[in-house]
């Protein structure tokens, strides 16, 4: 149990409407509540968390004026307008709540949290929910643009290693086709991380030690690597979409480590041709599969209207297609032996935490860097070169059946153990969390 003396110490967590950001923020809230702090979650009306899942928190909504985030949204513009729309209300809500002593912990996309903290003369800390290894690539973008290496003009360059950014290739860079002007705008918003007093990173030292060291030198403020939050937080669902739990009884009937779980997270989309190739790749692999196709994620359709004729008959009894599932539970299930993923950082951490090896098919942002580390450095994943049925079926067999996959599973299990150890008494994340608590309390004295 936490220390009850801290209950008067109030933490205001400013959450972001992206699923991959909301989840670690709520998990952080649970972890810090368990340490004894009182927690307020300030969140947008768009993609609100469900307060009934977290009766221990206070929730304060902000009217953001958005109705949805879709794949065509210009990320930079969206985040900018979101912050403009929310900043004043954020300050007002916090003032109205009238808690005596607070620290603001804000998601990096809700950077107005830092300005509000300054206005209110209270400390602020930023939560980063991407991989630490992503940041050196992100920070290198201005130089690569000024040298004319970006945006990528020549597709032959894609597979080459980038000088000074080993092991990354040009194809692993985030936004490698984005114009110099858009990159400049994005960096002006997000880099440097304004002026918080510390950074909380959802990662582990054993996994990203070298990147964390570089970031420590770059930011020159304390960095607390306290992940994986998915393992420490005692939180019920954090999903915006309803989780279809029928998959668990279906998994119960499958052989151990036989099922490939497929999910591309909350933002990635496909077109009809890609869906067709994915479907036949799964069918031809002859492995059982659980495939999450998010409603609206196939361009031009509501759900799975574009699945090819004959697919349902071909995979009957062996394949299950659902809209959204309790992913943590799925990855922890004995029947799941592999994860075909877009390599979002939460999904990557959840897979590592369960010792499940991956097939990596990144779509955007840090996912390319994550994929490179999973497949080339940590050796717990296979890179999917093309979204083509034969390539997919072969990758699934390599991961699920071949000796190569067995080796990956062993390494993934080693990582699972290391992740557990880092959270145990004396482990790096355990210590880092205690240091974070001390750091926050020091500001109250
Ligand atoms: N997720 C889930 N059910 C699903 C698919 C995804 O609960 O059917 C969760 C997953 O466990 C992860 C989050 O959605 O915590 C996705 O975050 P991630 O960082 O992996 O990717 P993003 O959605 O930000 O691209």
Boltz pocket constraint, residues with backbone or C-beta under 6 A from the ligand:
constraints:
  - pocket:
      binder: B
      contacts: [[A, 18], [A, 19], [A, 20], [A, 21], [A, 23], [A, 129], [A, 239], [A, 263], [A, 264], [A, 265], [A, 266], [A, 267], [A, 268], [A, 292], [A, 323], [A, 324], [A, 325], [A, 326], [A, 327], [A, 328], [A, 343], [A, 344], [A, 345], [A, 346], [A, 347], [A, 348], [A, 350]]
      max_distance: 6.0
